[in-house]
């Protein structure tokens, strides 16, 4: 049984921290604890910077993917963008999170390994 499904069944929603109001959750197929952990990691990666150069966004994307692969198993896809988007995608059960933080939109999902 996948870790996320077990985590969802054990969670006490009242005691689970929620993502900060700085984050606007667009879509979540993950547990509240995973939402919180991932958004807090993004906050750490972004630091106090308000505007980023392309090279900085690429580095944040790489570090976020590495964190997701190590924490929630492989293989994660990470897209960071500004502006509107349309998207159709497939993901493993309980492994997708889209949110807005500042001017950036983060699209995160895990694809099957094989």
Biopython code that builds the backbone (N, CA, C, O; Angstrom):
import numpy as np
from Bio.PDB.StructureBuilder import StructureBuilder

atoms = [
    (1, "UNK", "N", (0.853, -1.178, 0.000)),
    (1, "UNK", "CA", (0.000, 0.000, 0.000)),
    (1, "UNK", "C", (0.897, 1.238, 0.000)),
    (1, "UNK", "O", (1.898, 1.282, 0.715)),
    (2, "UNK", "N", (0.544, 2.224, -0.787)),
    (2, "UNK", "CA", (1.405, 3.405, -0.889)),
    (2, "UNK", "C", (1.393, 4.206, 0.414)),
    (2, "UNK", "O", (0.391, 4.250, 1.127)),
    (3, "UNK", "N", (2.512, 4.824, 0.698)),
    (3, "UNK", "CA", (2.689, 5.585, 1.935)),
    (3, "UNK", "C", (1.652, 6.690, 2.041)),
    (3, "UNK", "O", (1.113, 6.932, 3.121)),
    (4, "UNK", "N", (1.368, 7.356, 0.942)),
    (4, "UNK", "CA", (0.415, 8.470, 0.959)),
    (4, "UNK", "C", (-0.972, 7.991, 1.371)),
    (4, "UNK", "O", (-1.656, 8.678, 2.129)),
    (5, "UNK", "N", (-1.399, 6.833, 0.890)),
    (5, "UNK", "CA", (-2.718, 6.316, 1.238)),
    (5, "UNK", "C", (-2.779, 5.981, 2.729)),
    (5, "UNK", "O", (-3.778, 6.262, 3.390)),
    (6, "UNK", "N", (-1.720, 5.385, 3.251)),
    (6, "UNK", "CA", (-1.651, 5.081, 4.681)),
    (6, "UNK", "C", (-1.688, 6.375, 5.484)),
    (6, "UNK", "O", (-2.405, 6.478, 6.479)),
    (7, "UNK", "N", (-0.912, 7.357, 5.046)),
    (7, "UNK", "CA", (-0.872, 8.642, 5.747)),
    (7, "UNK", "C", (-2.253, 9.292, 5.754)),
    (7, "UNK", "O", (-2.670, 9.841, 6.774)),
    (8, "UNK", "N", (-2.965, 9.238, 4.633)),
    (8, "UNK", "CA", (-4.305, 9.825, 4.556)),
    (8, "UNK", "C", (-5.261, 9.146, 5.529)),
    (8, "UNK", "O", (-6.098, 9.814, 6.136)),
    (9, "UNK", "N", (-5.150, 7.821, 5.688)),
    (9, "UNK", "CA", (-6.076, 7.101, 6.554)),
    (9, "UNK", "C", (-5.811, 7.376, 8.031)),
    (9, "UNK", "O", (-6.724, 7.262, 8.850)),
    (10, "UNK", "N", (-4.581, 7.735, 8.384)),
    (10, "UNK", "CA", (-4.217, 7.965, 9.781)),
    (10, "UNK", "C", (-4.341, 9.421, 10.210)),
    (10, "UNK", "O", (-4.312, 9.719, 11.404)),
    (11, "UNK", "N", (-4.475, 10.313, 9.266)),
    (11, "UNK", "CA", (-4.389, 11.733, 9.573)),
    (11, "UNK", "C", (-5.577, 12.205, 10.419)),
    (11, "UNK", "O", (-6.724, 11.827, 10.182)),
    (12, "UNK", "N", (-5.266, 13.024, 11.391)),
    (12, "UNK", "CA", (-6.272, 13.735, 12.153)),
    (12, "UNK", "C", (-6.274, 15.150, 11.586)),
    (12, "UNK", "O", (-5.400, 15.955, 11.909)),
    (13, "UNK", "N", (-7.236, 15.444, 10.759)),
    (13, "UNK", "CA", (-7.246, 16.699, 10.007)),
    (13, "UNK", "C", (-7.165, 17.912, 10.928)),
    (13, "UNK", "O", (-6.535, 18.909, 10.575)),
    (14, "UNK", "N", (-7.780, 17.845, 12.081)),
    (14, "UNK", "CA", (-7.775, 18.989, 12.995)),
    (14, "UNK", "C", (-6.377, 19.309, 13.507)),
    (14, "UNK", "O", (-6.066, 20.473, 13.761)),
    (15, "UNK", "N", (-5.530, 18.293, 13.662)),
    (15, "UNK", "CA", (-4.194, 18.532, 14.215)),
    (15, "UNK", "C", (-3.118, 18.691, 13.146)),
    (15, "UNK", "O", (-1.969, 18.991, 13.469)),
    (16, "UNK", "N", (-3.470, 18.497, 11.891)),
    (16, "UNK", "CA", (-2.498, 18.618, 10.807)),
    (16, "UNK", "C", (-2.323, 20.085, 10.436)),
    (16, "UNK", "O", (-3.310, 20.785, 10.205)),
    (17, "UNK", "N", (-1.072, 20.563, 10.375)),
    (17, "UNK", "CA", (-0.874, 21.961, 9.967)),
    (17, "UNK", "C", (-1.323, 22.176, 8.527)),
    (17, "UNK", "O", (-1.202, 21.286, 7.685)),
    (18, "UNK", "N", (-1.836, 23.354, 8.263)),
    (18, "UNK", "CA", (-2.282, 23.694, 6.910)),
    (18, "UNK", "C", (-1.247, 24.608, 6.263)),
    (18, "UNK", "O", (-0.544, 25.345, 6.953)),
    (19, "UNK", "N", (-1.158, 24.556, 4.938)),
    (19, "UNK", "CA", (-0.248, 25.489, 4.257)),
    (19, "UNK", "C", (-0.597, 26.930, 4.624)),
    (19, "UNK", "O", (-1.762, 27.265, 4.838)),
    (20, "UNK", "N", (0.412, 27.758, 4.690)),
    (20, "UNK", "CA", (0.236, 29.176, 4.992)),
    (20, "UNK", "C", (-0.730, 29.817, 4.003)),
    (20, "UNK", "O", (-0.902, 29.336, 2.883)),
    (21, "UNK", "N", (-1.351, 30.895, 4.428)),
    (21, "UNK", "CA", (-2.266, 31.629, 3.542)),
    (21, "UNK", "C", (-1.531, 32.271, 2.368)),
    (21, "UNK", "O", (-2.167, 32.747, 1.427)),
    (22, "UNK", "N", (-0.193, 32.289, 2.412)),
    (22, "UNK", "CA", (0.607, 32.773, 1.280)),
    (22, "UNK", "C", (0.473, 31.846, 0.072)),
    (22, "UNK", "O", (0.760, 32.242, -1.058)),
    (23, "UNK", "N", (0.038, 30.622, 0.319)),
    (23, "UNK", "CA", (-0.089, 29.618, -0.738)),
    (23, "UNK", "C", (-1.554, 29.459, -1.110)),
    (23, "UNK", "O", (-2.417, 29.319, -0.244)),
    (24, "UNK", "N", (-1.820, 29.483, -2.399)),
    (24, "UNK", "CA", (-3.167, 29.221, -2.905)),
    (24, "UNK", "C", (-3.145, 27.841, -3.553)),
    (24, "UNK", "O", (-2.552, 27.657, -4.616)),
    (25, "UNK", "N", (-3.792, 26.874, -2.910)),
    (25, "UNK", "CA", (-3.832, 25.516, -3.448)),
    (25, "UNK", "C", (-4.817, 25.504, -4.617)),
    (25, "UNK", "O", (-5.990, 25.836, -4.452)),
    (26, "UNK", "N", (-4.338, 25.125, -5.782)),
    (26, "UNK", "CA", (-5.162, 25.056, -6.989)),
    (26, "UNK", "C", (-5.757, 23.661, -7.127)),
    (26, "UNK", "O", (-6.942, 23.508, -7.424)),
    (27, "UNK", "N", (-4.927, 22.648, -6.911)),
    (27, "UNK", "CA", (-5.353, 21.253, -6.993)),
    (27, "UNK", "C", (-4.486, 20.455, -6.038)),
    (27, "UNK", "O", (-3.269, 20.636, -5.993)),
    (28, "UNK", "N", (-5.110, 19.575, -5.277)),
    (28, "UNK", "CA", (-4.331, 18.705, -4.403)),
    (28, "UNK", "C", (-4.932, 17.316, -4.383)),
    (28, "UNK", "O", (-6.131, 17.141, -4.166)),
    (29, "UNK", "N", (-4.087, 16.344, -4.610)),
    (29, "UNK", "CA", (-4.439, 14.938, -4.476)),
    (29, "UNK", "C", (-3.543, 14.310, -3.409)),
    (29, "UNK", "O", (-3.307, 13.102, -3.411)),
    (30, "UNK", "N", (-3.047, 15.152, -2.495)),
    (30, "UNK", "CA", (-2.119, 14.694, -1.464)),
    (30, "UNK", "C", (-2.708, 14.962, -0.082)),
    (30, "UNK", "O", (-3.665, 15.725, 0.056)),
    (31, "UNK", "N", (-2.140, 14.340, 0.921)),
    (31, "UNK", "CA", (-2.613, 14.534, 2.290)),
    (31, "UNK", "C", (-2.326, 15.964, 2.747)),
    (31, "UNK", "O", (-1.430, 16.618, 2.214)),
    (32, "UNK", "N", (-3.078, 16.446, 3.727)),
    (32, "UNK", "CA", (-2.789, 17.780, 4.270)),
    (32, "UNK", "C", (-1.356, 17.896, 4.803)),
    (32, "UNK", "O", (-0.736, 18.951, 4.672)),
    (33, "UNK", "N", (-0.831, 16.833, 5.395)),
    (33, "UNK", "CA", (0.540, 16.880, 5.907)),
    (33, "UNK", "C", (1.536, 17.046, 4.764)),
    (33, "UNK", "O", (2.479, 17.829, 4.876)),
    (34, "UNK", "N", (1.337, 16.317, 3.666)),
    (34, "UNK", "CA", (2.234, 16.445, 2.510)),
    (34, "UNK", "C", (2.124, 17.844, 1.903)),
    (34, "UNK", "O", (3.138, 18.435, 1.531)),
    (35, "UNK", "N", (0.904, 18.380, 1.799)),
    (35, "UNK", "CA", (0.725, 19.755, 1.301)),
    (35, "UNK", "C", (1.554, 20.725, 2.134)),
    (35, "UNK", "O", (2.280, 21.565, 1.600)),
    (36, "UNK", "N", (1.433, 20.593, 3.447)),
    (36, "UNK", "CA", (2.160, 21.483, 4.351)),
    (36, "UNK", "C", (3.670, 21.322, 4.183)),
    (36, "UNK", "O", (4.389, 22.311, 4.047)),
    (37, "UNK", "N", (4.147, 20.085, 4.193)),
    (37, "UNK", "CA", (5.589, 19.831, 4.098)),
    (37, "UNK", "C", (6.171, 20.376, 2.796)),
    (37, "UNK", "O", (7.238, 20.991, 2.796)),
    (38, "UNK", "N", (5.474, 20.150, 1.699)),
    (38, "UNK", "CA", (5.972, 20.598, 0.393)),
    (38, "UNK", "C", (5.954, 22.120, 0.300)),
    (38, "UNK", "O", (6.927, 22.725, -0.149)),
    (39, "UNK", "N", (4.858, 22.741, 0.720)),
    (39, "UNK", "CA", (4.797, 24.204, 0.622)),
    (39, "UNK", "C", (5.825, 24.868, 1.538)),
    (39, "UNK", "O", (6.388, 25.902, 1.177)),
    (40, "UNK", "N", (6.076, 24.301, 2.700)),
    (40, "UNK", "CA", (7.111, 24.865, 3.576)),
    (40, "UNK", "C", (8.496, 24.701, 2.959)),
    (40, "UNK", "O", (9.353, 25.572, 3.112)),
    (41, "UNK", "N", (8.716, 23.593, 2.267)),
    (41, "UNK", "CA", (10.003, 23.406, 1.591)),
    (41, "UNK", "C", (10.170, 24.449, 0.480)),
    (41, "UNK", "O", (11.257, 24.995, 0.292)),
    (42, "UNK", "N", (9.100, 24.715, -0.242)),
    (42, "UNK", "CA", (9.148, 25.747, -1.285)),
    (42, "UNK", "C", (9.451, 27.106, -0.660)),
    (42, "UNK", "O", (10.243, 27.874, -1.207)),
    (43, "UNK", "N", (8.838, 27.408, 0.466)),
    (43, "UNK", "CA", (9.104, 28.678, 1.146)),
    (43, "UNK", "C", (10.591, 28.794, 1.488)),
    (43, "UNK", "O", (11.189, 29.856, 1.308)),
    (44, "UNK", "N", (11.187, 27.708, 1.978)),
    (44, "UNK", "CA", (12.624, 27.708, 2.296)),
    (44, "UNK", "C", (13.464, 27.924, 1.038)),
    (44, "UNK", "O", (14.423, 28.695, 1.053)),
    (45, "UNK", "N", (13.102, 27.246, -0.043)),
    (45, "UNK", "CA", (13.861, 27.383, -1.290)),
    (45, "UNK", "C", (13.772, 28.790, -1.864)),
    (45, "UNK", "O", (14.754, 29.313, -2.390)),
    (46, "UNK", "N", (12.608, 29.396, -1.764)),
    (46, "UNK", "CA", (12.393, 30.718, -2.350)),
    (46, "UNK", "C", (13.034, 31.818, -1.511)),
    (46, "UNK", "O", (13.434, 32.847, -2.055)),
    (47, "UNK", "N", (13.139, 31.626, -0.212)),
    (47, "UNK", "CA", (13.738, 32.641, 0.646)),
    (47, "UNK", "C", (12.972, 33.947, 0.584)),
    (47, "UNK", "O", (11.750, 33.954, 0.430)),
    (48, "UNK", "N", (13.677, 35.030, 0.701)),
    (48, "UNK", "CA", (13.065, 36.360, 0.703)),
    (48, "UNK", "C", (12.991, 36.986, -0.685)),
    (48, "UNK", "O", (12.499, 38.104, -0.838)),
    (49, "UNK", "N", (13.470, 36.282, -1.680)),
    (49, "UNK", "CA", (13.492, 36.848, -3.028)),
    (49, "UNK", "C", (12.080, 36.992, -3.576)),
    (49, "UNK", "O", (11.257, 36.087, -3.436)),
    (50, "UNK", "N", (11.809, 38.103, -4.186)),
    (50, "UNK", "CA", (10.498, 38.358, -4.797)),
    (50, "UNK", "C", (10.540, 38.153, -6.308)),
    (50, "UNK", "O", (9.564, 37.703, -6.908)),
    (51, "UNK", "N", (11.662, 38.481, -6.912)),
    (51, "UNK", "CA", (11.825, 38.299, -8.353)),
    (51, "UNK", "C", (13.034, 37.415, -8.592)),
    (51, "UNK", "O", (14.037, 37.497, -7.884)),
    (52, "UNK", "N", (12.919, 36.571, -9.599)),
    (52, "UNK", "CA", (13.972, 35.600, -9.864)),
    (52, "UNK", "C", (14.456, 35.686, -11.293)),
    (52, "UNK", "O", (13.696, 35.996, -12.210)),
    (53, "UNK", "N", (15.724, 35.407, -11.465)),
    (53, "UNK", "CA", (16.275, 35.221, -12.800)),
    (53, "UNK", "C", (15.940, 33.803, -13.230)),
    (53, "UNK", "O", (15.662, 32.942, -12.395)),
    (54, "UNK", "N", (15.968, 33.562, -14.532)),
    (54, "UNK", "CA", (15.655, 32.238, -15.058)),
    (54, "UNK", "C", (16.559, 31.166, -14.446)),
    (54, "UNK", "O", (16.096, 30.065, -14.146)),
    (55, "UNK", "N", (17.832, 31.478, -14.262)),
    (55, "UNK", "CA", (18.762, 30.496, -13.694)),
    (55, "UNK", "C", (18.391, 30.153, -12.249)),
    (55, "UNK", "O", (18.585, 29.017, -11.814)),
    (56, "UNK", "N", (17.862, 31.123, -11.507)),
    (56, "UNK", "CA", (17.448, 30.863, -10.123)),
    (56, "UNK", "C", (16.204, 29.984, -10.082)),
    (56, "UNK", "O", (16.109, 29.084, -9.248)),
    (57, "UNK", "N", (15.252, 30.236, -10.971)),
    (57, "UNK", "CA", (14.049, 29.405, -11.041)),
    (57, "UNK", "C", (14.432, 27.974, -11.408)),
    (57, "UNK", "O", (13.888, 27.022, -10.847)),
    (58, "UNK", "N", (15.359, 27.819, -12.341)),
    (58, "UNK", "CA", (15.804, 26.481, -12.740)),
    (58, "UNK", "C", (16.423, 25.751, -11.550)),
    (58, "UNK", "O", (16.167, 24.564, -11.352)),
    (59, "UNK", "N", (17.229, 26.447, -10.765)),
    (59, "UNK", "CA", (17.861, 25.823, -9.597)),
    (59, "UNK", "C", (16.813, 25.436, -8.551)),
    (59, "UNK", "O", (16.895, 24.359, -7.960)),
    (60, "UNK", "N", (15.834, 26.307, -8.323)),
    (60, "UNK", "CA", (14.755, 25.992, -7.382)),
    (60, "UNK", "C", (13.985, 24.771, -7.869)),
    (60, "UNK", "O", (13.660, 23.885, -7.079)),
    (61, "UNK", "N", (13.695, 24.719, -9.158)),
    (61, "UNK", "CA", (12.998, 23.576, -9.738)),
    (61, "UNK", "C", (13.796, 22.287, -9.546)),
    (61, "UNK", "O", (13.234, 21.258, -9.171)),
    (62, "UNK", "N", (15.092, 22.340, -9.799)),
    (62, "UNK", "CA", (15.945, 21.159, -9.622)),
    (62, "UNK", "C", (15.973, 20.698, -8.166)),
    (62, "UNK", "O", (15.870, 19.504, -7.888)),
    (63, "UNK", "N", (16.114, 21.646, -7.239)),
    (63, "UNK", "CA", (16.159, 21.296, -5.816)),
    (63, "UNK", "C", (14.817, 20.746, -5.334)),
    (63, "UNK", "O", (14.776, 19.820, -4.524)),
    (64, "UNK", "N", (13.726, 21.317, -5.832)),
    (64, "UNK", "CA", (12.402, 20.833, -5.445)),
    (64, "UNK", "C", (12.177, 19.422, -5.964)),
    (64, "UNK", "O", (11.655, 18.576, -5.238)),
    (65, "UNK", "N", (12.558, 19.155, -7.196)),
    (65, "UNK", "CA", (12.430, 17.803, -7.750)),
    (65, "UNK", "C", (13.255, 16.810, -6.941)),
    (65, "UNK", "O", (12.783, 15.714, -6.636)),
    (66, "UNK", "N", (14.468, 17.181, -6.596)),
    (66, "UNK", "CA", (15.327, 16.298, -5.801)),
    (66, "UNK", "C", (14.668, 15.992, -4.452)),
    (66, "UNK", "O", (14.658, 14.843, -4.011)),
    (67, "UNK", "N", (14.124, 17.010, -3.804)),
    (67, "UNK", "CA", (13.434, 16.826, -2.522)),
    (67, "UNK", "C", (12.247, 15.873, -2.678)),
    (67, "UNK", "O", (12.079, 14.951, -1.880)),
    (68, "UNK", "N", (11.427, 16.096, -3.703)),
    (68, "UNK", "CA", (10.254, 15.248, -3.914)),
    (68, "UNK", "C", (10.656, 13.808, -4.213)),
    (68, "UNK", "O", (10.060, 12.876, -3.674)),
    (69, "UNK", "N", (11.663, 13.617, -5.068)),
    (69, "UNK", "CA", (12.136, 12.266, -5.394)),
    (69, "UNK", "C", (12.655, 11.548, -4.150)),
    (69, "UNK", "O", (12.399, 10.358, -3.965)),
    (70, "UNK", "N", (13.377, 12.261, -3.306)),
    (70, "UNK", "CA", (13.947, 11.647, -2.100)),
    (70, "UNK", "C", (12.891, 11.408, -1.019)),
    (70, "UNK", "O", (12.952, 10.409, -0.303)),
    (71, "UNK", "N", (11.936, 12.307, -0.901)),
    (71, "UNK", "CA", (10.952, 12.233, 0.174)),
    (71, "UNK", "C", (9.750, 11.369, -0.179)),
    (71, "UNK", "O", (9.258, 10.616, 0.661)),
    (72, "UNK", "N", (9.270, 11.472, -1.424)),
    (72, "UNK", "CA", (8.040, 10.797, -1.830)),
    (72, "UNK", "C", (8.275, 9.769, -2.929)),
    (72, "UNK", "O", (7.332, 9.357, -3.604)),
    (73, "UNK", "N", (9.513, 9.357, -3.112)),
    (73, "UNK", "CA", (9.911, 8.377, -4.116)),
    (73, "UNK", "C", (9.861, 8.999, -5.510)),
    (73, "UNK", "O", (9.249, 10.050, -5.706)),
    (74, "UNK", "N", (10.500, 8.353, -6.466)),
    (74, "UNK", "CA", (10.631, 8.882, -7.818)),
    (74, "UNK", "C", (9.403, 8.529, -8.647)),
    (74, "UNK", "O", (8.698, 7.605, -8.240)),
    (75, "UNK", "N", (9.097, 9.124, -9.692)),
    (75, "UNK", "CA", (9.713, 10.125, -10.528)),
    (75, "UNK", "C", (8.759, 11.321, -10.582)),
    (75, "UNK", "O", (7.647, 11.206, -11.097)),
    (76, "UNK", "N", (9.195, 12.469, -10.049)),
    (76, "UNK", "CA", (8.371, 13.673, -9.979)),
    (76, "UNK", "C", (8.654, 14.602, -11.149)),
    (76, "UNK", "O", (9.773, 14.678, -11.657)),
    (77, "UNK", "N", (7.610, 15.302, -11.558)),
    (77, "UNK", "CA", (7.707, 16.346, -12.573)),
    (77, "UNK", "C", (7.457, 17.675, -11.864)),
    (77, "UNK", "O", (6.542, 17.785, -11.048)),
    (78, "UNK", "N", (8.264, 18.672, -12.174)),
    (78, "UNK", "CA", (8.152, 19.984, -11.530)),
    (78, "UNK", "C", (8.147, 21.061, -12.610)),
    (78, "UNK", "O", (9.070, 21.155, -13.420)),
    (79, "UNK", "N", (7.102, 21.861, -12.605)),
    (79, "UNK", "CA", (7.015, 23.008, -13.509)),
    (79, "UNK", "C", (6.742, 24.236, -12.650)),
    (79, "UNK", "O", (5.854, 24.227, -11.797)),
    (80, "UNK", "N", (7.513, 25.290, -12.885)),
    (80, "UNK", "CA", (7.286, 26.573, -12.218)),
    (80, "UNK", "C", (7.034, 27.590, -13.323)),
    (80, "UNK", "O", (7.852, 27.748, -14.230)),
    (81, "UNK", "N", (5.892, 28.283, -13.241)),
    (81, "UNK", "CA", (5.551, 29.224, -14.306)),
    (81, "UNK", "C", (4.872, 30.455, -13.749)),
    (81, "UNK", "O", (4.462, 30.492, -12.589)),
    (82, "UNK", "N", (4.763, 31.456, -14.594)),
    (82, "UNK", "CA", (4.009, 32.676, -14.306)),
    (82, "UNK", "C", (2.895, 32.758, -15.332)),
    (82, "UNK", "O", (3.094, 32.407, -16.495)),
    (83, "UNK", "N", (1.734, 33.215, -14.915)),
    (83, "UNK", "CA", (0.660, 33.417, -15.874)),
    (83, "UNK", "C", (-0.305, 32.254, -15.938)),
    (83, "UNK", "O", (-0.286, 31.357, -15.095)),
    (84, "UNK", "N", (-1.145, 32.288, -16.952)),
    (84, "UNK", "CA", (-2.190, 31.280, -17.083)),
    (84, "UNK", "C", (-1.660, 30.036, -17.778)),
    (84, "UNK", "O", (-0.629, 30.068, -18.451)),
    (85, "UNK", "N", (-2.386, 28.944, -17.602)),
    (85, "UNK", "CA", (-2.000, 27.688, -18.234)),
    (85, "UNK", "C", (-3.227, 26.797, -18.358)),
    (85, "UNK", "O", (-4.200, 26.954, -17.621)),
    (86, "UNK", "N", (-3.171, 25.887, -19.272)),
    (86, "UNK", "CA", (-4.154, 24.814, -19.413)),
    (86, "UNK", "C", (-3.365, 23.520, -19.418)),
    (86, "UNK", "O", (-2.255, 23.464, -19.947)),
    (87, "UNK", "N", (-3.934, 22.482, -18.832)),
    (87, "UNK", "CA", (-3.131, 21.282, -18.679)),
    (87, "UNK", "C", (-4.015, 20.058, -18.547)),
    (87, "UNK", "O", (-5.059, 20.098, -17.896)),
    (88, "UNK", "N", (-3.593, 18.982, -19.164)),
    (88, "UNK", "CA", (-4.132, 17.650, -18.947)),
    (88, "UNK", "C", (-2.948, 16.774, -18.602)),
    (88, "UNK", "O", (-1.916, 16.838, -19.269)),
    (89, "UNK", "N", (-3.079, 15.964, -17.578)),
    (89, "UNK", "CA", (-1.946, 15.140, -17.181)),
    (89, "UNK", "C", (-2.436, 13.903, -16.447)),
    (89, "UNK", "O", (-3.561, 13.862, -15.948)),
    (90, "UNK", "N", (-1.590, 12.915, -16.390)),
    (90, "UNK", "CA", (-1.849, 11.702, -15.619)),
    (90, "UNK", "C", (-0.816, 11.627, -14.514)),
    (90, "UNK", "O", (0.334, 12.027, -14.694)),
    (91, "UNK", "N", (-1.235, 11.116, -13.378)),
    (91, "UNK", "CA", (-0.314, 11.006, -12.248)),
    (91, "UNK", "C", (-0.653, 9.763, -11.442)),
    (91, "UNK", "O", (-1.733, 9.190, -11.581)),
    (92, "UNK", "N", (0.276, 9.359, -10.608)),
    (92, "UNK", "CA", (0.004, 8.256, -9.706)),
    (92, "UNK", "C", (-1.013, 8.721, -8.663)),
    (92, "UNK", "O", (-1.060, 9.905, -8.333)),
    (93, "UNK", "N", (-1.825, 7.800, -8.145)),
    (93, "UNK", "CA", (-2.817, 8.184, -7.138)),
    (93, "UNK", "C", (-2.169, 8.890, -5.944)),
    (93, "UNK", "O", (-1.114, 8.481, -5.461)),
    (94, "UNK", "N", (-2.813, 9.937, -5.488)),
    (94, "UNK", "CA", (-2.389, 10.707, -4.317)),
    (94, "UNK", "C", (-1.054, 11.418, -4.515)),
    (94, "UNK", "O", (-0.377, 11.724, -3.534)),
    (95, "UNK", "N", (-0.661, 11.688, -5.752)),
    (95, "UNK", "CA", (0.663, 12.264, -6.016)),
    (95, "UNK", "C", (0.596, 13.443, -6.982)),
    (95, "UNK", "O", (1.246, 13.422, -8.027)),
    (96, "UNK", "N", (-0.178, 14.462, -6.647)),
    (96, "UNK", "CA", (-0.220, 15.675, -7.471)),
    (96, "UNK", "C", (-0.565, 16.861, -6.579)),
    (96, "UNK", "O", (-1.419, 16.770, -5.697)),
    (97, "UNK", "N", (0.117, 17.972, -6.829)),
    (97, "UNK", "CA", (-0.129, 19.198, -6.076)),
    (97, "UNK", "C", (0.181, 20.385, -6.979)),
    (97, "UNK", "O", (1.278, 20.490, -7.528)),
    (98, "UNK", "N", (-0.794, 21.277, -7.127)),
    (98, "UNK", "CA", (-0.621, 22.518, -7.886)),
    (98, "UNK", "C", (-0.972, 23.661, -6.946)),
    (98, "UNK", "O", (-1.998, 23.622, -6.266)),
    (99, "UNK", "N", (-0.121, 24.673, -6.911)),
    (99, "UNK", "CA", (-0.401, 25.813, -6.042)),
    (99, "UNK", "C", (0.282, 27.062, -6.574)),
    (99, "UNK", "O", (1.207, 27.008, -7.384)),
    (100, "UNK", "N", (-0.215, 28.187, -6.082)),
    (100, "UNK", "CA", (0.375, 29.479, -6.425)),
    (100, "UNK", "C", (1.062, 30.023, -5.181)),
    (100, "UNK", "O", (0.523, 29.964, -4.075)),
    (101, "UNK", "N", (2.262, 30.554, -5.386)),
    (101, "UNK", "CA", (3.010, 31.189, -4.296)),
    (101, "UNK", "C", (3.652, 32.435, -4.872)),
    (101, "UNK", "O", (4.535, 32.352, -5.726)),
    (102, "UNK", "N", (3.207, 33.590, -4.404)),
    (102, "UNK", "CA", (3.668, 34.841, -5.001)),
    (102, "UNK", "C", (3.223, 34.880, -6.455)),
    (102, "UNK", "O", (2.086, 34.518, -6.758)),
    (103, "UNK", "N", (4.091, 35.308, -7.356)),
    (103, "UNK", "CA", (3.720, 35.366, -8.769)),
    (103, "UNK", "C", (3.882, 34.024, -9.490)),
    (103, "UNK", "O", (3.558, 33.910, -10.672)),
    (104, "UNK", "N", (4.384, 33.011, -8.776)),
    (104, "UNK", "CA", (4.710, 31.733, -9.413)),
    (104, "UNK", "C", (3.649, 30.672, -9.164)),
    (104, "UNK", "O", (3.059, 30.600, -8.086)),
    (105, "UNK", "N", (3.423, 29.858, -10.172)),
    (105, "UNK", "CA", (2.547, 28.701, -10.060)),
    (105, "UNK", "C", (3.435, 27.468, -10.122)),
    (105, "UNK", "O", (4.293, 27.349, -10.997)),
    (106, "UNK", "N", (3.220, 26.554, -9.185)),
    (106, "UNK", "CA", (3.996, 25.317, -9.091)),
    (106, "UNK", "C", (3.090, 24.149, -9.461)),
    (106, "UNK", "O", (2.022, 23.971, -8.876)),
    (107, "UNK", "N", (3.520, 23.364, -10.428)),
    (107, "UNK", "CA", (2.801, 22.170, -10.856)),
    (107, "UNK", "C", (3.692, 20.978, -10.539)),
    (107, "UNK", "O", (4.775, 20.839, -11.107)),
    (108, "UNK", "N", (3.241, 20.125, -9.639)),
    (108, "UNK", "CA", (4.036, 18.996, -9.178)),
    (108, "UNK", "C", (3.200, 17.728, -9.293)),
    (108, "UNK", "O", (2.059, 17.690, -8.834)),
    (109, "UNK", "N", (3.762, 16.697, -9.899)),
    (109, "UNK", "CA", (3.077, 15.412, -9.937)),
    (109, "UNK", "C", (4.090, 14.301, -10.159)),
    (109, "UNK", "O", (5.169, 14.507, -10.715)),
    (110, "UNK", "N", (3.699, 13.111, -9.700)),
    (110, "UNK", "CA", (4.583, 11.961, -9.852)),
    (110, "UNK", "C", (4.035, 11.048, -10.937)),
    (110, "UNK", "O", (2.843, 10.742, -10.982)),
    (111, "UNK", "N", (4.936, 10.624, -11.805)),
    (111, "UNK", "CA", (4.576, 9.704, -12.878)),
    (111, "UNK", "C", (5.065, 8.304, -12.521)),
    (111, "UNK", "O", (5.967, 8.156, -11.696)),
    (112, "UNK", "N", (4.481, 7.280, -13.133)),
    (112, "UNK", "CA", (4.941, 5.916, -12.862)),
    (112, "UNK", "C", (6.402, 5.729, -13.248)),
    (112, "UNK", "O", (6.889, 6.345, -14.197)),
    (113, "UNK", "N", (7.091, 4.876, -12.506)),
    (113, "UNK", "CA", (8.516, 4.625, -12.748)),
    (113, "UNK", "C", (8.757, 3.840, -14.021)),
    (113, "UNK", "O", (9.762, 4.052, -14.700)),
    (114, "UNK", "N", (7.863, 2.951, -14.348)),
    (114, "UNK", "CA", (8.117, 2.042, -15.459)),
    (114, "UNK", "C", (7.520, 2.504, -16.720)),
    (114, "UNK", "O", (7.652, 1.836, -17.746)),
]
sb = StructureBuilder()
sb.init_structure("model")
sb.init_model(0)
sb.init_chain("A")
sb.init_seg("    ")
for serial, (resi, resn, name, xyz) in enumerate(atoms, 1):
    if name == "N":
        sb.init_residue(resn, " ", resi, " ")
    sb.init_atom(name, np.array(xyz, "f"), 0.0, 1.0, " ", f" {name:<3s}", serial, name[0])
structure = sb.get_structure()
